Amino acid sequence: MIHRRIILIAGAALLLAPSAASAADDAPAAVIRAIYKRASAGKGESGGQFVWLKARDRSRRLSKSLVALWAAADAKVPAGDQGPIGFDPITNSQDPLVQSFDIAVERQDIARATVAAIFAARKGNVRAQPHVTVRYDLVREGGRWMIDDIRGDISGQAWSVREMLTRYRG
């Protein structure tokens, strides 16, 4: 009787192990998927400002070094001026409208990952851009995946949030 229980428990553990491993492998994608799920909710016009607009919210999703870099750039902003990032990097736009999205892990190891968010951006009934891709570099901090950079391009010009914050002079 005890022998059967041990076999059943061992068999159950083997069945659960692959799903636990795949859940851990999907963690960087899950972080980004949650952002776009929220950004595309309703009519899809909310964008991703909830990730970065308020300094107190940044530490929920951004790496410690990116939070510190953003705070240093914010400290240089003249009173009444716009902050160092003048657009929504989550949607790579001024006027976000995300209707659908897909998430793909492009690279991942134990400490770093790059995840691409590919989405359709629409303005009314006309598609503004057929496919927009924004890439996220993530790092593991405190057992969690945190965004360390957000990258994309506008009209063929590459941009990086980390680089913009580093170069910001106020």
N, C-alpha and C positions, 0 to 999 in steps of 0.2 A: 504494500500500500504506500509506504513512504517512498519507495523507489519510483513508483508511477508519478507521485507528486513532484519529485525532483526533475523527472523527465519533462513533465508538463510545464513546470516553471522555467526550466532551461529552454524549452522550445518557444515559450512565450517571449522570453528575453531575446532570443535570436530573431523572432519576428518583429519586435519593437525596435531593435538596434538600427536597422536601415532607415526607418522613418525618423528616428532621433538624429541620425547623422545627416539625413537630407534636410531636416529642419534647420540644423546648425549651418549647413552649406547655403541655405536660402536666406539666412539672416540679413546680409547686406541688401539683397533685393527687397526683403520685407520692409526695411526702413524706408526705402525710396518709394515702394509701392504704396505705403501708408500716406506719404506726402501727396502723391498724385491722386489717390482715392479722394482725399479731402479737397484738393485743388479742382477736381473735375465734378464735385458734387453739385447738385442743383443745376444751374445753367452753365457751370464751368467757368464762371467769371471771377471767382474769388482769388485765384492765383495762389502763390506760395508765400505771401508776406508773413504768414504766421510762423514761418521757419526762422526769419531773420529780422523782421521789422523792429520788434521790441527787444532791447538789450537783455532783459531778464529772461526771455524765452530762448535765446540762442544756445545756452548751455544744455538745453534738452536734446538738441540734435547735432550741434556743431562741436568739433574737437576743441580741447582746451586752447591749443595754439591758434586756431582760427578765431575763437571767441576773443582771445587777448589781442590779436591783430586787429579785429574789428573795433574793439574798444579804443585802441590806440588811434585808429583812423577817425572814429567818432569824436575823439577829444580834439581833433584839429578842425572840426567843422565850425565855421563862423556862425555866430548866433543868427537864427532865422534862415540859414541856408539848408539846402537838401543834404542828406548824408552822402557818404562816399559811393554808394551804389544807387544809381539813378534809374533803375529799372527792376523788374521782377526776374531775378535769375532763374527761378524755378520754371517759369514759362518762357524765358528768353524774350520778354515783351514789355511794352508799356501798358497794354490793355489785354490782360490774360483772358483767354477763352479756350479752355481745354475740354474737348468732347470725349476723346478716347485716348488710351495710352497703353504702352507695353513696356515692360522692364526686362533688361537683359544684363546678366553679370558677364562682363568682358574679361575680367581678371580677378583672381582671388587667391590669397594664401592665408596663413594663420593670422597675420597682423594687418594686412591691407587688402583693399578690394576696389575695383572700378566698376561702377554700375551705370548703364545707359538707360535713360528714359526717352522713349520715342513716342511722340504724340502728334495728333492732328490738332492744329489750331484753326479755329473758324471765326469769321466775322459775319454775322447774320447768316444768310444762305450761301455765302461765297467763301470758299476755303482760302484763307489768307496765305498759309504756307502748307504744302501737302504733308510734309513731315518735318518735325522739329526734334532735334536730338540734343539733350543736355546730359552731360556726364558728371558723375559724382565720384570723387576719390574719398574713400572711407578708411578709417583706422580704428583699431580696437583699443578702447580705453575703459578701464574698470569693468571688463567683461562685456562691454556693449560696443556696437558699431556706431561710430560718430562720423559725420561729414567733415572732411578735412579740406575740401575744395569743391567748387561747382564750376564747370567749364562748358563753353558752347561757342557759337560763332554767329555773327550778324553780318549778312552780306559778304561772306567769305573772310571776315576779320575775326580771328580767334580771340576769345576773352576768357579770363579766369578771375573768379572772385578774389582768391588769394593774391593774385598779381595786382589787381585793382586796389585792394586795401594796402598792399605794400607800397605802391607808388603814390597813393593819395597824399597830397600836400596841403589840402584845405584851401 
